Amino acid sequence: MSYTTHRTLQDLNDSFISSVAEISSLSSFYMIDESEINKLKNINYPACILEIPNSSVNNINRAWEDYELSLFILQPEPRTVSDYTSITYYDNAVAIFKELLSELMTQRNGDYVVDMGSIEIDRISNFGNDKNIGVNVRMTLTMPSILARVSTDVVVDPATITYTTNMMAYWSTLYKVERTDSSFNWNSYSNPTKHIQHIGTQPIPAFVGNKLKFSGVDSPSANVEVLDSSQFTFSSANFSLFFKVYAPNEGGTNENTLFQFISDSEGDYYRVSIVSSGTSEGQVKIFVDDSRGVNTTLNSVDSTPIGEPNNLEFFGIVNDASNQKTTVYVGTNSYDLSIYRDDTISHNKFVLGASRLDFGDGFFSKGFEGRVSEVLIYDEAVSPTNVSTIRTNLG
């Protein structure tokens, strides 16, 4: 059993401080015990006060912790206030809470999840020493637990893939992920001989809510999060890869590299990135170094964001050398490109989450920013009909 630190009360406190700083209608924030509220002096209003929350971990395999939040949006109540004026104060406080909640979700880019059905709002007046008016909001917020168990066993059976012809490997983050701060091993569900592992001393992506989270580091090389699986040899120049991914509008590097095939003994490679800045932002970029030299092609369509942090999208690459094209799949859309690899990949490493710039010990850059939960590799150019089946299976 392995444990890894994710989010703590200090992280939550820091996120609220950053969120409040972005809201012009709030002047201060405090995280304190309810019994201490009346002891606060010289408060800058309007203020947000968050009680130190209790939490529970209902399913440690799920790796998330539920926090029961109680927060106040307050300002001093005027000495003379009518019922009509009170309504205005209450509405303003609710509007501030809405803005705060939106900003809080932005701060952690999907690491916080609010159960919207849990939100309860009480309108309060004559509250505390300063005789405040405002709202008390109670809600359940879920975030990655410091106690999260990264399982070495099956957590949940992954999606059943009904098209298995020429499937070489199927990794799901629901199945046999072993992660610590210094080690990583991910077993293939379909082929127990295939493992995705960390590389030397390279940083390891976070494991958040049963998803791998890459942070998009470009350089220096030693800080790039990257994984690999060795020894892929296809029977022909045709191959296919499918993922469930999240890629934001703007990544941390110019070319967010999702994956690469590269040999230890020669310079040939095949790399797929998502451009994250400039005039080609959001376009899928394919790099091919084969017997014809180095070629690159863009799909010329802004496809980002691909999915959401907690709702990943289907993404696929079909290298169809037989028909001299590559087909890119993003959700239900597909794009045919004239680029393709014309020779057979043999004894290549599958690199996930970054670009390896040489074929020796490896120098890494262009790290992926986003999340991954499934990876499938096929030893064929999967037909559009069977791609549709795989997409439906992955959900």
C-alpha positions in Angstrom: 0.0 0.0 0.0 1.3 3.5 -0.9 0.3 6.9 0.3 0.9 10.2 -1.4 0.1 13.8 -0.2 -2.5 15.6 -2.3 -4.5 18.6 -0.9 -4.5 19.9 2.7 -6.3 22.5 4.8 -3.4 24.8 4.1 -4.0 24.4 0.4 -7.7 25.2 0.9 -6.8 28.3 3.0 -4.3 29.5 0.3 -6.9 28.9 -2.4 -9.5 31.0 -0.6 -7.0 33.8 0.0 -6.1 33.8 -3.7 -9.8 33.8 -4.7 -10.8 36.6 -2.3 -7.9 38.7 -3.7 -9.5 38.5 -7.1 -12.9 39.7 -6.0 -13.2 43.5 -5.7 -16.4 43.2 -3.5 -14.5 41.3 -0.7 -11.9 43.0 1.5 -10.7 40.2 3.8 -10.7 36.4 4.5 -10.3 34.4 7.7 -10.2 30.7 8.3 -10.9 30.3 12.0 -13.0 28.2 14.5 -16.6 29.5 14.9 -15.9 30.2 18.6 -13.2 32.7 17.6 -15.3 34.8 15.2 -16.5 37.2 17.9 -12.8 37.7 19.0 -11.9 39.2 15.6 -11.0 42.9 15.7 -10.6 45.6 13.1 -12.2 43.4 10.3 -12.1 44.9 6.8 -15.6 44.5 5.4 -17.1 42.9 3.3 -15.5 39.8 4.7 -15.5 36.1 4.1 -15.1 33.9 7.1 -14.6 30.1 6.8 -14.9 27.9 9.8 -12.2 25.3 10.0 -14.0 22.3 8.4 -14.4 18.7 9.4 -14.0 16.0 6.7 -14.6 12.4 6.0 -13.2 9.8 3.6 -16.1 7.5 2.7 -14.1 5.4 0.2 -10.3 5.6 0.5 -9.9 3.9 -2.9 -11.6 6.9 -4.4 -8.7 9.0 -3.1 -10.9 12.1 -2.4 -11.9 13.6 0.9 -15.3 15.4 1.6 -15.0 18.7 3.5 -18.1 20.1 5.2 -17.7 23.9 4.7 -19.5 26.6 6.6 -18.6 30.1 5.4 -20.0 33.6 6.0 -20.2 36.6 3.7 -20.7 39.5 6.0 -20.8 43.3 6.3 -22.0 45.5 9.1 -25.7 46.1 9.3 -26.8 49.7 9.2 -28.5 51.0 12.3 -31.6 51.8 10.3 -32.5 49.1 7.8 -35.9 48.1 6.4 -36.9 44.7 5.4 -36.6 45.8 1.7 -33.0 47.0 2.3 -32.2 43.8 4.1 -33.2 41.8 0.9 -30.7 43.9 -1.1 -27.9 43.0 1.4 -28.8 39.3 1.3 -28.9 39.3 -2.5 -25.5 41.1 -2.7 -24.0 38.5 -0.3 -25.3 35.6 -2.4 -23.9 37.2 -5.6 -20.5 37.6 -3.9 -20.6 33.9 -2.9 -21.3 32.9 -6.5 -18.3 34.9 -7.7 -16.1 33.4 -4.9 -17.2 29.9 -5.8 -16.3 30.4 -9.5 -12.9 31.9 -8.6 -12.2 29.0 -6.2 -12.9 26.4 -8.9 -10.4 28.3 -11.2 -7.7 28.3 -8.5 -7.4 24.5 -8.4 -8.2 23.7 -12.1 -10.5 20.8 -11.2 -8.9 19.6 -8.0 -11.9 20.9 -6.1 -15.4 19.6 -6.7 -18.5 21.1 -5.1 -21.6 19.1 -4.6 -24.0 21.7 -5.8 -26.9 19.8 -4.3 -25.4 20.2 -0.8 -25.4 24.0 -0.8 -27.6 25.5 1.9 -27.9 29.3 2.5 -29.1 31.0 5.7 -29.7 34.7 5.7 -28.4 36.2 9.0 -28.5 39.6 10.6 -27.3 41.1 13.9 -24.4 38.6 13.8 -21.3 38.9 16.0 -19.9 41.9 17.8 -20.1 44.1 14.7 -23.8 43.3 14.2 -23.3 42.0 10.7 -25.8 41.1 8.0 -25.1 38.6 5.2 -25.3 34.9 4.5 -24.0 31.6 6.0 -23.4 29.1 3.3 -22.9 25.4 4.0 -21.7 23.0 1.3 -19.7 19.9 0.7 -16.4 20.4 -1.1 -14.4 17.4 -2.3 -10.6 17.4 -2.9 -7.8 14.9 -3.2 -7.1 13.4 0.2 -3.7 13.4 2.0 -4.7 9.9 3.1 -5.4 8.7 -0.5 -4.5 5.1 -1.1 -2.9 4.6 -4.5 -4.0 1.0 -5.1 -1.8 -1.9 -6.1 -4.9 -3.9 -6.8 -8.0 -3.4 -8.9 -9.9 -0.4 -7.7 -12.8 -0.6 -10.2 -13.0 -2.7 -13.3 -12.1 -0.4 -16.2 -14.3 0.0 -19.2 -14.9 -3.1 -21.2 -13.4 -2.7 -24.7 -15.3 -4.9 -27.1 -13.0 -4.4 -30.0 -9.8 -6.3 -29.0 -8.4 -7.4 -32.4 -4.7 -6.5 -32.5 -4.9 -4.7 -29.1 -1.4 -4.5 -27.8 -2.1 -2.7 -24.5 -4.9 -1.1 -22.5 -4.1 1.0 -19.5 -6.8 2.4 -17.3 -6.1 4.5 -14.2 -8.8 2.4 -12.4 -6.5 -0.6 -12.7 -3.2 -1.3 -10.9 -1.6 2.1 -10.5 1.2 2.1 -7.9 2.5 5.6 -7.2 4.7 7.1 -4.5 6.8 10.3 -4.6 9.7 8.4 -6.1 8.2 5.4 -8.0 5.5 4.7 -10.5 4.1 1.5 -12.1 1.0 1.2 -14.2 0.0 -2.3 -15.3 -1.8 -2.9 -18.6 -5.3 -4.4 -18.1 -5.2 -6.3 -21.4 -1.5 -7.4 -21.4 0.3 -8.0 -18.1 3.7 -7.8 -19.7 3.2 -4.1 -20.6 3.9 -1.5 -17.9 4.1 2.3 -17.9 6.8 3.4 -15.5 8.6 6.5 -14.4 12.0 7.3 -16.0 15.0 7.5 -13.7 14.7 10.5 -11.5 12.2 12.4 -13.6 9.2 13.9 -11.7 6.1 11.7 -11.6 2.7 13.2 -12.5 0.1 13.5 -9.7 -2.6 10.9 -9.3 -5.8 12.9 -8.7 -9.3 11.5 -8.6 -8.2 8.4 -10.5 -6.5 10.5 -13.2 -2.9 11.2 -14.1 -2.3 15.0 -13.9 0.6 16.4 -15.8 1.6 20.0 -15.0 3.0 21.1 -18.4 6.7 21.7 -17.4 8.8 22.7 -20.5 12.3 23.0 -18.9 14.6 22.3 -17.4 14.7 18.7 -18.4 15.0 17.5 -14.9 11.6 19.0 -13.9 9.6 17.5 -16.8 7.0 14.8 -15.7 7.3 11.9 -18.1 6.6 8.1 -18.2 7.4 5.4 -20.6 6.8 1.8 -21.6 9.5 0.0 -23.6 9.7 -2.4 -26.5 6.8 -1.8 -28.8 7.2 -3.5 -32.2 4.3 -3.4 -34.7 3.8 -5.9 -37.5 3.5 -3.1 -40.2 3.7 0.7 -40.5 0.0 0.9 -39.4 -0.9 1.6 -35.7 -3.4 3.3 -33.6 -3.6 5.0 -30.1 -6.6 6.1 -28.2 -6.9 8.1 -25.0 -9.3 9.7 -22.5 -7.7 13.1 -22.0 -8.2 16.7 -20.7 -6.1 19.4 -22.4 -6.8 23.1 -21.5 -7.1 26.0 -23.9 -3.6 27.3 -23.1 -1.0 24.8 -21.8 2.2 25.4 -20.0 4.4 24.8 -23.1 4.1 25.8 -26.7 3.7 22.2 -27.8 2.0 20.0 -25.1 3.4 16.6 -26.0 0.9 13.8 -25.3 3.0 10.9 -26.5 6.0 9.8 -28.6 7.4 6.6 -30.0 11.2 6.7 -30.1 14.0 4.2 -30.5 17.1 3.9 -28.2 19.3 3.0 -31.1 18.2 5.4 -33.9 16.7 8.8 -34.3 13.4 7.9 -35.9 10.3 8.9 -33.9 6.6 9.7 -34.1 5.3 12.4 -31.8 1.9 14.0 -31.2 1.5 17.4 -29.5 -1.3 19.9 -28.9 -0.2 23.5 -29.7 -0.9 25.8 -26.8 0.0 29.2 -28.0 0.4 31.4 -31.1 -1.6 31.3 -34.3 -1.9 27.5 -34.2 -3.2 27.3 -30.7 -5.4 24.3 -30.1 -4.3 22.4 -33.2 -3.0 18.8 -33.0 0.6 18.7 -34.3 2.2 15.5 -35.6 6.0 15.0 -36.0 7.3 12.2 -38.1 10.9 11.2 -38.5 11.2 8.2 -40.7 12.9 7.0 -43.9 11.8 10.2 -45.7 13.3 12.6 -43.1 11.5 14.9 -40.7 7.9 16.1 -41.4 5.3 18.0 -39.4 1.6 18.7 -40.0 -1.1 20.5 -38.1 -4.8 19.5 -38.2 -5.6 23.3 -38.7 -8.6 23.1 -36.3 -8.6 24.6 -32.7 -9.7 21.5 -30.8 -9.1 22.8 -27.2 -10.2 22.6 -24.6 -10.4 18.8 -25.0 -12.7 17.6 -22.3 -12.8 19.0 -18.7 -10.6 18.3 -15.7 -13.1 15.8 -14.3 -14.8 14.8 -17.6 -12.1 13.6 -20.0 -12.7 13.4 -23.7 -11.9 10.7 -26.3 -8.8 11.4 -28.4 -7.3 9.1 -31.0 -4.5 8.8 -33.6 -4.6 6.3 -36.5 -1.4 6.1 -38.5 -2.8 4.6 -41.7 0.3 4.1 -43.8 -1.6 1.8 -46.2 -3.7 4.7 -47.2 -1.0 7.3 -46.7 -2.7 9.4 -44.1 -3.2 9.9 -40.3 -6.7 10.4 -38.9 -7.0 12.5 -35.7 -10.1 11.9 -33.5 -11.3 14.5 -31.0 -14.5 13.5 -29.4 -16.9 12.7 -32.2 -14.9 14.7 -34.7 -12.3 13.3 -37.0 -9.6 14.9 -39.3 -7.6 13.3 -42.1 -4.0 14.5 -42.5 -1.6 13.8 -45.3 1.2 13.0 -42.9 2.0 9.4 -41.8 4.9 7.2 -40.7 5.9 5.0 -43.6 8.2 2.5 -41.8 7.4 -0.1 -39.1 8.0 0.9 -35.5 10.3 -1.7 -34.0 11.6 -1.9 -30.4 10.5 1.6 -29.7 9.7 3.2 -26.3 6.3 4.6 -25.8 6.9 8.0 -24.0 3.8 9.5 -22.3 3.6 13.1 -21.3 6.7 14.8 -22.8 9.1 14.9 -25.8 12.4 13.1 -25.7 14.7 15.1 -27.8 17.4 12.5 -28.4 17.6 8.7 -28.6 20.3 8.2 -26.0 19.8 8.7 -22.3 17.0 11.2 -23.0 16.6 15.0 -22.7 13.0 15.9 -22.0 10.9 19.0 -22.8 7.5 20.2 -24.0 5.7 18.5 -21.1 2.0 17.7 -21.4 -0.4 19.9 -19.4 -3.7 18.1 -18.7 -5.0 14.7 -17.5 -5.0 11.2 -18.8 -7.1 8.2 -17.6 -7.0 5.6 -20.4 -4.4 4.6 -23.1 -5.0 2.0 -25.8 -2.5 0.9 -28.4 -3.4 -1.2 -31.5 -1.2 -3.0 -34.0 -3.4 -1.8 -36.9 -5.0 1.2 -38.5 -8.3 0.8 -36.7 -11.3 1.4 -39.0 -13.8 4.3 -38.3 -16.5 1.8 -37.4 -14.3 0.2 -34.8 -13.0 3.6 -33.5 -16.7 4.4 -32.9 -17.0 1.2 -30.9 -13.9 2.0 -28.8 -15.1 5.6 -28.2 -18.5 4.3 -27.0 -16.9 1.7 -24.7 -14.7 4.4 -23.1 -17.8 6.5 -22.5 
